[in-house]
């Protein structure tokens, strides 16, 4: 959530920057500034009334000491009128502040200056490519056919048990899932991230804190009876560990990693994008989260991007890194780098990670702050990244490593899988 100070200091800058996200903010910004002016006016009036009440109370005390009971009673009536006006004023202020808060959450985060102009994913900037070229055998199969051929992922059984987008992993397919989760967690902890195991259901305050509410409510699974949401990513519970926290100046960096299943409704998805593992409603993902001082967050972002790149490189997969344009940037992000793997069997790129800096946007919602060296309270910066989301990693691993009659497991994963091929 943008701070009122940002909006007050330079509203035209806010409007101009949000236009990069193709968001017309002028009307909302104007409304916020009006409500903010009302808030300050109401506060000033309330303070004046309180001052008058205190002055009258002192007068009443003096009158009572002097035995002027009648005059004291008249003064009490005046105090009662002032209190009634104060009550009315507080009600108006509460209503004004609720509307102000409701308008503030409608504004996306400001994109940083590194974000390129663009309308959609076609305008994203490719900043790096890497990995080996993929040479497939004749009659190469996409991963959904490989999964059926080797009986390692059963999509039809998942439909029977739950519905489309909930596959059942079997045998070496299940072992491969577990191997990847453990490999990613081990790599993350070796890089200094502390492992946590958070809940996979969160309350609405947590979903609001990281920006899933109200922006992504339609994409989340909701347990209505308990008012809980199934997590769309470990980012939500892990970042909320720091909600309502004030960190010390020497508490940085905060680096956490977690594995969770993730749940997304993916409303509106259809066609080739949802074949096999390309788009699921339930999937496994390992996440990294960082909390940083503002002056260090972009160096931290570069470290996170390099770390995710190292994971992809160790798996021996062809990849590219994209810097998202303004039109493809999420509601909460200031800048995002996407990682994609090349699926030679499908002839398309598959997104497997997003690494983002939210600057102070989430921290403002979370009331996540720190005391600087001068003892002044400041907002932190938050960052997160997938390291990695499993479904499309598995898809690329199966497709790109298929041989005549078997699928080869990358050497680095073999200590985790306990086997070197799927046949």
HUVENQUI-V325978 format. One record per helix or strand. SS is the DSSP state (H for helix, E for strand). FROM is the first residue (numbers start at 1). TO is the last residue. Records with the same first field share a line. If there is no record, write none. Layout:
BEGIN
SS = FROM-TO + FROM-TO
END
This chain:
BEGIN
H = 4-9 + 11-20 + 26-65 + 69-104 + 121-123 + 143-149 + 155-161 + 172-190 + 204-209 + 217-219 + 234-242 + 271-274 + 294-314 + 326-328 + 361-366 + 390-400 + 411-417
E = 125-130 + 153-154 + 168-169 + 194-195 + 201-203 + 222-223 + 228-230 + 246-247 + 254-263 + 282-292 + 319-323 + 335-343 + 348-357 + 369-371 + 377-379 + 381-389 + 402-402 + 407-408 + 421-422
END
